[in-house]
Amino acid sequence: MTAQSNAARPASLGPKIGETVERFELEKAWLVDPVSGREGPGEIVVVDGVLESVNWLEGDEAAGVTAAGVVVAPGFFDMHAHFREPGFEDAETVATGSAAAAHGGFTTVALMPNTQPALDEPGVLARIRAASAAGTSPVEVLAYGAVSAGRAGEQLSAMGELADAGVLGYSDDGAPVRTAKLLRSALLYAGMLGLPIVDHAEDLELTAGAEAHEGYVASVMGLAGWPSAGEVQAVSRDLSVLADALADEPRARLHLTHVSTAAALDLVRAAKKAGLPVTCDVTPHHLAFTDEWIAGSRRWAWEAIGADGKALDAWADGALTAGPYDTALRVNPPLSTAEDAAACLAALVDGTADAVATDHAPHTVVDKEVEFGKASNGISGIETALGILLALVDAGKLPLARAVAALTTGPAAVCAASDATRGTSAARPRGLVEGAAADLVVFDRSDGWVVTPESLLSKGKNSPLLGRELPGRVLLTIAGGRLAYEDPDADDSAN
């Protein structure tokens, strides 16, 4: 099967989800390889699940091929997601989460341990792996172990046993590591095991009862405010504890997830310059949405900031085009100002933010269709992440190569330092490597798709983007040489 031009879609491959891709040829596409740092016109051939050849085109052969058409990139790696199994299967399962991931172009996903029971001992990890193996999806499902037993924040989990079982690291996500003393102990122990601590940075005393980012929007909307200090204080604490722990365990490593404020990112930037082994990620929703969305705005964050770098007034600008209090927008940490969103983007561009992680958090209707302040936190976002980043690319705010790197080599670099990743996709280079098992996403930047409950494969339909068209239709996802997702319209556009 061959696509004849950069604008053409691949025809149907034939195999079912989970089956080996016997042969796939794509001519005159735009290739992005974050490992070599190269992008440009090219063609690929996959035979029996292996990326047999990557041919970069030059001269007349490359004529007419642009990054605005069909793009081939390595399969994406989401280093922060929630598939809810075990315990909350009514919101998501490993099977439905894996299908959603493949639809979003992700071939590897790392799950957080806030399941029921919490992933604080190897038996829970075994259940997640069994659920993955029982399905047809080839998306590789990895997981973090809990920092504390039961994620209760009182004593360490069975960290050594979890390391032996193959967790990627440790987190109490959904909540921060409760105390500085516990964090220090966790950093020391995890450092000895060669694994990172992944912390959700939140000062619970400052954020108690909060419903939205503290500021103008929250005041107008009558919502209890979450001060920026709720994140900044926690990041400061974490960095101070890390610096202290390194004196006793130089292998200690800290990753700060879903950092969302300019001041917190400045602290991370300074810590990196000082040589601390700290990394961080930002989410698509903190890059693209602002707190004014809660009031009914639907303009992108970069459209809500003036030439002076200050946030515009959604009420004065007539930007409120949707209903207020959409509970899909209740997230933790909360959506912040346009200035903070711009800081997240700047951190992504300059490398302060190592990766984009979706924080995919599907919920049931029961948990979301309630009063805003009582709704469960989270956006079902693994399927819309690429579209949001491509909207940034289309706006000239983010290079395509950097967007792809933030979804591939960035998260892989954070996770691959762990011994536990050996033999998993997290340890593989996220590049277009000849002779390796094909791990690819093919998407069409000249086409888009409308986000609807029916188009989302996740059980979670809690997205503020419902009804909106996003750029970049995913045509094909191949994970480990096997078919993970294929655009259902592929047959209609076969050559």
HURARA-V302601 format. One record per residue. N is the residue number from 1. PHI is phi as a letter, one per 30 degrees, with the letter a starting at -180 (NA if undefined). PSI is psi in degrees with one decimal (999 if undefined). OMEGA is omega in radians with two decimals (NA if undefined). Layout:
N:PHI:PSI:OMEGA
N:PHI:PSI:OMEGA
//
This chain:
1:NA:133.6:-3.07
2:b:135.6:2.96
3:c:127.4:-2.97
4:d:-19.1:-3.13
5:b:168.1:-3.10
6:d:-24.9:-3.10
7:c:-8.8:-3.06
8:d:148.2:3.07
9:c:149.9:3.02
10:d:143.9:3.02
11:d:168.7:-3.11
12:e:136.9:-3.11
13:d:-28.3:-3.13
14:j:-54.5:-3.09
15:d:158.4:3.08
16:d:167.7:3.11
17:e:129.7:3.14
18:j:-14.3:-3.13
19:d:152.9:3.14
20:d:137.2:3.08
21:d:110.0:-3.05
22:d:-43.7:3.11
23:a:133.6:3.11
24:b:122.4:3.10
25:b:136.4:3.10
26:b:118.9:-3.13
27:c:148.8:3.01
28:h:53.2:3.01
29:c:171.6:3.06
30:c:115.6:-3.09
31:c:139.7:3.07
32:b:115.4:-3.12
33:c:98.8:-3.08
34:d:-16.2:3.11
35:d:-48.0:3.12
36:d:-15.4:-3.08
37:i:19.3:-3.07
38:c:143.7:2.98
39:b:150.2:3.13
40:l:-176.2:-3.12
41:d:143.2:3.12
42:a:-177.1:3.10
43:b:152.2:-3.12
44:b:155.5:3.06
45:b:126.9:3.06
46:c:127.6:3.12
47:b:124.8:3.13
48:h:42.3:3.07
49:i:-0.2:-3.10
50:c:137.3:3.06
51:d:93.8:-3.00
52:d:-38.8:-3.12
53:a:145.1:3.02
54:b:112.6:-3.05
55:c:114.2:3.12
56:d:130.8:-3.07
57:c:146.6:3.11
58:b:164.9:3.05
59:i:-138.4:-3.08
60:d:-31.8:-3.12
61:d:-28.1:-3.09
62:c:-1.6:-3.06
63:e:131.9:3.06
64:i:-6.7:-3.11
65:c:122.3:-3.13
66:b:168.7:3.12
67:d:0.3:-3.13
68:d:0.2:-3.11
69:c:-133.4:-3.12
70:d:128.4:-3.09
71:c:138.6:3.04
72:c:128.6:3.13
73:b:163.6:3.03
74:d:152.2:3.08
75:e:142.0:-3.06
76:d:157.3:-3.12
77:b:111.3:3.09
78:c:112.2:-3.06
79:d:9.5:3.13
80:a:102.9:3.12
81:b:164.2:3.13
82:b:114.9:3.08
83:c:0.7:2.91
84:i:-12.9:-3.13
85:c:130.4:0.12
86:d:158.1:2.95
87:j:-32.3:-3.07
88:b:45.3:-3.04
89:d:-15.5:3.08
90:d:-20.0:3.12
91:c:-35.0:-3.13
92:a:153.3:2.99
93:b:169.0:3.08
94:d:-36.7:-3.13
95:d:-48.6:-3.12
96:d:-34.9:3.09
97:d:-39.0:3.13
98:d:-39.5:3.10
99:d:-41.9:3.11
100:d:-41.2:3.12
101:e:-46.7:-3.13
102:d:-38.0:3.08
103:d:-32.4:3.11
104:d:-2.1:-3.14
105:j:6.4:-3.10
106:c:132.3:3.11
107:c:-9.6:3.10
108:b:134.8:-3.13
109:b:133.8:3.07
110:c:123.4:-3.03
111:c:144.3:3.08
112:d:156.4:-2.97
113:c:13.4:-3.10
114:d:55.4:3.04
115:c:-177.8:3.08
116:b:105.0:0.07
117:d:161.5:3.12
118:d:152.5:3.14
119:d:74.5:-3.11
120:c:5.2:3.07
121:a:158.4:-2.98
122:e:-26.9:-3.12
123:d:-34.6:3.13
124:d:-39.9:3.07
125:d:-39.0:3.12
126:d:-36.9:3.12
127:d:-40.0:3.12
128:d:-42.7:3.12
129:d:-38.5:3.12
130:d:-40.1:3.11
131:d:-38.9:3.11
132:d:-43.8:-3.12
133:d:-28.6:-3.10
134:d:-18.7:-3.13
135:d:178.0:3.14
136:c:-15.4:-3.04
137:d:135.4:3.07
138:d:2.4:3.09
139:e:129.1:-3.12
140:d:126.4:-3.10
141:c:115.2:3.09
142:c:172.9:-3.07
143:a:155.4:2.99
144:c:148.1:2.98
145:c:159.7:3.10
146:d:146.6:3.03
147:d:-45.2:-3.06
148:c:153.4:3.12
149:e:123.3:-3.12
150:i:11.4:-3.04
151:h:30.6:-3.09
152:d:-10.8:3.08
153:i:21.5:-3.08
154:c:-42.8:3.13
155:b:156.5:-3.09
156:d:148.7:3.04
157:d:-176.4:3.08
158:d:68.5:-2.97
159:d:-41.0:3.14
160:d:-43.1:3.13
161:d:-38.2:3.10
162:d:-38.7:3.09
163:d:-43.9:3.12
164:d:-31.7:-3.13
165:d:-18.8:3.03
166:j:29.5:3.04
167:d:158.1:-3.12
168:d:-21.1:-3.07
169:l:-159.6:-3.05
170:b:140.2:3.12
171:a:149.8:2.95
172:c:27.9:-3.00
173:e:148.5:-2.85
174:j:-23.1:3.08
175:a:156.7:3.08
176:d:164.8:2.90
177:d:122.8:-2.81
178:d:-46.1:-3.06
179:b:158.4:3.09
180:d:-36.8:-3.14
181:d:-44.6:3.13
182:d:-40.2:3.12
183:d:-43.8:-3.14
184:d:-44.6:3.11
185:d:-41.3:-3.13
186:d:-42.2:3.11
187:d:-41.9:3.14
188:d:-48.1:-3.09
189:d:-46.4:-3.14
190:d:-36.8:3.09
191:d:-42.5:3.10
192:d:-29.6:-3.12
193:d:-2.9:3.12
194:i:27.7:-3.08
195:b:153.9:3.13
196:d:158.0:2.88
197:c:129.9:3.13
198:c:110.7:-3.04
199:c:139.2:2.96
200:d:106.3:-2.98
201:d:105.8:-3.13
202:a:130.2:3.02
203:c:103.5:-3.00
204:d:-26.9:3.12
205:d:-38.7:-3.12
206:d:-26.3:-3.03
207:c:0.4:-3.10
208:e:126.6:3.11
209:i:0.8:-3.08
210:d:148.2:-3.14
211:b:-25.7:-3.11
212:a:165.8:3.11
213:e:132.9:-3.13
214:d:123.4:-3.13
215:l:-161.0:-3.03
216:e:-48.0:-3.08
217:d:-47.5:3.14
218:e:-39.6:3.14
219:d:-46.5:-3.14
220:d:-37.5:-3.08
221:d:-6.3:3.13
222:i:32.2:-3.12
223:c:142.1:3.12
224:d:132.3:-3.00
225:d:143.2:3.04
226:c:108.7:-3.10
227:d:150.1:3.07
228:e:-30.6:3.12
229:d:-21.3:3.09
230:d:-30.5:3.06
231:c:-43.0:-3.04
232:d:-44.4:3.13
233:d:-40.7:-3.12
234:d:-41.4:3.10
235:d:-42.9:3.11
236:e:-44.5:3.10
237:e:-47.7:-3.09
238:d:-43.2:-3.12
239:d:-37.4:3.10
240:d:-42.0:3.12
241:d:-39.5:3.10
242:d:-47.3:-3.13
243:e:-39.9:3.13
244:d:-41.8:-3.09
245:d:-30.5:-3.10
246:d:-25.5:3.13
247:d:-30.7:3.14
248:c:-25.3:-3.13
249:b:93.9:-3.07
250:d:-9.9:3.12
251:c:0.2:3.13
252:d:139.4:3.14
253:b:143.7:-3.11
254:b:133.5:3.00
255:b:127.9:3.12
256:c:121.3:-3.04
257:c:154.6:-3.10
258:h:52.6:3.05
259:d:136.4:-2.93
260:b:-3.0:-3.08
261:b:150.9:-3.11
262:d:-42.9:-3.09
263:d:-39.6:3.12
264:d:-40.2:3.12
265:d:-33.9:3.05
266:d:-38.3:3.10
267:d:-42.1:3.12
268:d:-43.1:-3.14
269:e:-45.2:-3.14
270:d:-39.1:3.14
271:d:-39.4:3.11
272:d:-43.1:3.13
273:d:-30.1:3.11
274:d:-4.4:3.07
275:j:8.4:3.11
276:d:141.2:3.13
277:d:70.3:-3.12
278:b:141.1:3.05
279:b:168.1:3.10
280:a:163.8:3.05
281:b:161.8:3.00
282:b:158.7:-3.12
283:c:159.0:3.04
284:e:-38.6:-3.08
285:d:-29.3:3.06
286:d:-17.7:3.02
287:d:-33.2:-2.90
288:c:-24.9:-3.10
289:c:156.8:3.04
290:b:173.6:-3.14
291:d:-19.7:3.11
292:d:-17.4:3.07
293:d:-30.9:3.13
294:d:-30.0:3.11
295:d:-13.8:3.11
296:k:1.8:3.06
297:d:148.6:3.04
298:b:21.8:3.04
299:d:148.5:3.13
300:d:156.3:-3.10
301:e:-39.0:-3.09
302:d:-13.9:3.06
303:d:-9.1:-3.06
304:c:18.4:-3.13
305:b:135.0:-3.07
306:d:177.1:-3.14
307:d:-21.8:3.13
308:d:3.3:3.13
309:i:6.5:-3.12
310:c:150.0:3.13
311:d:140.5:3.07
312:d:165.7:-3.12
313:c:112.2:-3.08
314:d:-32.8:3.13
315:d:-45.8:-3.12
316:d:-31.1:-3.07
317:d:-6.0:-3.08
318:i:31.4:-3.07
319:d:-0.7:-3.08
320:d:95.8:-3.04
321:c:-4.2:-3.13
322:b:170.4:3.13
323:d:152.6:-3.13
324:d:167.4:3.01
325:i:34.4:3.05
326:d:114.9:-3.04
327:d:-12.3:3.02
328:d:-17.5:-3.11
329:c:-0.5:3.07
330:d:109.5:-3.07
331:b:165.8:3.13
332:b:114.8:0.01
333:d:158.8:-3.04
334:d:158.2:3.01
335:d:139.4:-3.04
336:c:-155.8:-3.06
337:d:168.6:3.06
338:d:-32.8:3.10
339:d:-41.2:3.11
340:d:-38.5:3.08
341:d:-40.8:3.09
342:d:-35.9:3.11
343:d:-37.1:3.07
344:d:-42.9:3.12
345:d:-44.5:3.13
346:d:-38.6:3.12
347:d:-35.4:3.10
348:d:-42.4:-3.11
349:d:-41.8:-3.06
350:d:-0.8:3.06
351:j:-2.5:3.04
352:e:-43.4:3.00
353:d:119.0:-3.07
354:d:-25.3:-3.00
355:a:162.3:2.89
356:c:125.7:3.10
357:b:138.4:-2.96
358:d:-28.0:-2.96
359:h:41.7:3.11
360:e:117.1:-3.04
361:b:78.8:3.14
362:d:145.4:3.10
363:b:160.0:3.06
364:d:164.3:3.06
365:e:-38.4:-3.12
366:e:-36.9:-3.10
367:d:-14.6:-3.09
368:c:-32.1:-3.09
369:d:66.4:3.12
370:b:-178.5:3.05
371:e:141.8:-3.00
372:e:-49.4:-3.07
373:d:-13.2:3.14
374:c:-4.7:-3.10
375:d:148.1:3.05
376:d:146.5:-3.12
377:d:137.0:2.95
378:k:151.9:3.07
379:c:137.9:3.00
380:d:98.0:-2.88
381:b:3.8:-3.05
382:d:-23.1:-3.13
383:d:-17.9:-3.08
384:c:-3.3:-3.08
385:e:-47.4:-3.12
386:d:-43.9:-3.13
387:d:-39.5:3.11
388:d:-45.0:3.13
389:d:-36.6:3.11
390:d:-29.2:3.03
391:d:-37.9:3.04
392:d:-41.5:3.12
393:d:-46.5:-3.12
394:d:-30.6:3.14
395:d:-1.0:-3.14
396:i:18.1:-3.10
397:c:-17.7:-3.04
398:b:126.0:3.08
399:d:143.7:3.13
400:e:-42.2:-3.12
401:d:-37.6:3.13
402:d:-37.7:3.08
403:e:-45.3:3.14
404:d:-43.1:3.13
405:d:-37.8:-3.12
406:d:-20.4:3.12
407:c:-0.7:-3.03
408:b:-82.9:-3.07
409:d:-28.9:3.13
410:d:-61.0:3.11
411:d:-34.0:3.13
412:d:-38.8:3.14
413:d:-36.2:3.11
414:d:-42.1:-3.03
415:d:-28.4:-2.98
416:d:-13.8:3.09
417:d:-13.4:-3.12
418:d:136.3:3.05
419:d:-26.7:-3.09
420:d:-16.2:-3.10
421:d:-7.7:-3.12
422:e:131.7:-3.12
423:i:-1.6:3.09
424:c:168.7:-3.14
425:d:-20.2:3.13
426:d:-22.4:-3.12
427:d:-11.2:-3.09
428:d:146.9:3.00
429:d:135.9:-3.13
430:c:59.1:-3.12
431:b:-179.4:3.09
432:c:87.1:-2.98
433:c:115.1:3.10
434:d:138.5:3.11
435:i:-7.4:3.12
436:c:160.6:3.03
437:e:132.7:-3.10
438:d:123.4:3.10
439:b:92.8:-2.89
440:b:154.4:2.88
441:b:136.0:3.09
442:c:122.6:-3.14
443:b:154.6:-3.06
444:c:110.4:3.14
445:d:-13.8:3.11
446:d:-2.6:-3.11
447:b:160.9:3.10
448:b:-176.2:3.08
449:b:150.1:-3.12
450:c:128.3:3.14
451:d:115.0:3.10
452:b:162.9:3.06
453:e:-32.9:-3.12
454:d:-31.8:-3.10
455:d:-18.2:3.10
456:d:126.1:3.14
457:d:-17.2:3.05
458:d:150.3:2.98
459:d:-29.2:-3.11
460:d:118.0:3.11
461:c:12.5:-3.07
462:d:78.4:3.12
463:b:132.6:3.06
464:d:-2.5:-3.11
465:c:5.0:3.13
466:e:130.2:-3.12
467:i:-6.1:-3.09
468:c:143.0:3.06
469:d:131.3:3.09
470:c:147.7:3.09
471:d:155.0:3.00
472:i:81.4:3.09
473:d:123.7:3.07
474:d:122.6:-3.13
475:c:-35.0:-2.99
476:a:136.4:3.00
477:b:125.2:3.11
478:c:122.9:-3.11
479:c:118.2:3.13
480:h:34.0:3.11
481:i:-0.8:-3.11
482:c:150.1:-3.10
483:d:124.5:3.13
484:c:-36.0:3.11
485:a:143.6:3.04
486:b:131.2:3.12
487:e:125.7:-3.09
488:d:-16.2:3.12
489:c:8.2:-3.07
490:e:-40.8:-3.11
491:d:-33.3:-3.10
492:d:-21.7:-3.09
493:c:18.0:3.14
494:d:147.6:-3.14
495:d:999:NA
//
